[in-house]
Amino acid sequence: MNTQAHDNFRAPADTARFGLLTPHDLEVIGTVLRADPEEVTGVSALKKGMTNRSFLFSCRGEKYIMRVPGEGTGRLIDRRSEAAVYRLIQGRGLCEDVLYIDPDSGYKISRFIEGARTCDPMNGRETAACMDKLRSFHGLGLRADHEFDLFGHIDFYESLWDGRPSAYPDYRETKERVFRLKPFLDAHAGKKVLTHIDAVPDNFLFFQNGQGQEEIRLIDWEYAAMQDPHVDIAMFCIYAMYGREQADKLIDQYFIGGCPPLTRIKIYGYIAVCGLLWSNWCEYKRSLGVEFGAYSLAQYRYARDYCEIVRRELERLGEALP
């Protein structure tokens, strides 16, 4: 997915007509598509993501999306691992058609999927289809050379605060309670396979293929790594800001034939852990001047509240946390 430089491409000195694209952005496009500046048209900003910026543009009658890494991304994402994941999943009907990804800078260019829409987390038919897609992906048992350590990333994101205290006065107590879940989660973890990690509603694209059939693609595989695949269910829940009843419905959509009680409690545990992970991520991004408002607070509440839910549910089964 890499490409040789387009030696004849030169970004114009006056890039005003390209609006949002910088001269470097234009050079990347020219390199990948072997295009001249005047062939790049229709540049517009897509919805700004939580990690990156994305732009839609046209070139010689085709539409493309360029991803430009956002603030502080270099400290958060291993771009070489991401590129390796894209090599692994290309051609399997899992992701968008990626034409180029730079394993150093994180720049990515992919084909635009016409008419695509993201999952509506309040639409039961769509969430069921997303869980079918996840179950099918997990069932492939794909393997990568790197793992996403949930607890390690909690500490890592906290380290990026550079000694600044958390915005939450009971952070230390909440973190201690979250880390008490680790022995239980380790004991009940499923077989580790390639897991998306960021399997949130906005990353499921629905579209009609050439035969008029509905298809789904998962995008944004930046965090994908080896992990218990049930982490993906928890991630969907917390991004959608589900309450417990909604989370239970999603779990039931993933597990055909019913979810075993301890597995359900394990997913509650992942909701707590992943909530703290993304809360710490949000606190780092806040230090860079990027605010996520209600989302950030919701993640911290998942961490705090679901520790208690796990404890109560285990007690109801006659078990207890270590």
Order of alpha helices (4+ residues) and beta strands (2+ residues): alpha-beta-beta-beta-alpha-beta-beta-beta-alpha-alpha-alpha-alpha-beta-beta-beta-beta-alpha-alpha-alpha-alpha
